[in-house]
Amino acid sequence: QKEVEQDPGPLSVPEGAIVSLNCTYSNSAFQYFMWYRQYSRKGPELLMYTYSSGNKEDGRFTAQVDKSSKYISLFIRDSQPSDSATYLCAMSALDSGNTPLVFGKGTRLSVIA
Amino acid sequence: GAVVSQHPSRVICKSGTSVKIECRSLDFQATTMFWYRQFPKQSLMLMATSNEGSKATYEQGVEKDKFLINHASLTLSTLTVTSAHPEDSSFYICSARPGFYNEQFFGPGTRLTVL
């Protein structure tokens, strides 16, 4: 089993829809959870950063962590064509030091106008 | 804040030549930097972890003599692709981690084309 599983999609939704992106993980030591957005031919951009369980909201984006289920989600409300990108989840354990983040493979999202 | 730059953004070179890519953290000190490569429509593949003042740690399957990494200061890491071949053509992305934080901030990437 891979450490982080993420459905690669592609996911296609109409403009204005609520998008739900998800990752599951197997390592119970993971405490920090991130979502990155990557446009084509660009570097990933950090969208959301959460620690431990719970919800975090930033504008149209909500990140949710359920450590008991080892499941994280990113919700995008009122999706826009400009949200079309690949979304990567990433996570790390406490005191990770030099250990790199563990990434999901990314989900390709297309928002159709 | 937390801006990472890469230079050049795009490079085309002849087979057999060497190419150097720079990664800079512009507004923070990065004790650790990471180098990734990414093929079209594929996920990020970690190549190596670079720590300031010490040797880089390479992932399995990555040739350290081919991909030379130098992290000479807290704001600069370089990746040199030596004796480049067409199969080295890819999108190379660096990221930097400030101090003890867990987030990584990515550069915009460098597209390498080897003819």
Interface residues (C-beta under 8 A of the other chain):
Chain A: Y32 M34 Y36 R41 K42 G43 P44 E45 L46 Y49 L88 A90 S92 S96 N98 P100 L101 F103 G104 K105 G106 R108
Chain B: A2 V4 Q6 T32 F34 K41 S43 L44 L46 T49 N51 T57 F91 I93 S95 N102 E103 Q104 F105 F106 G107 P108 G109 R111
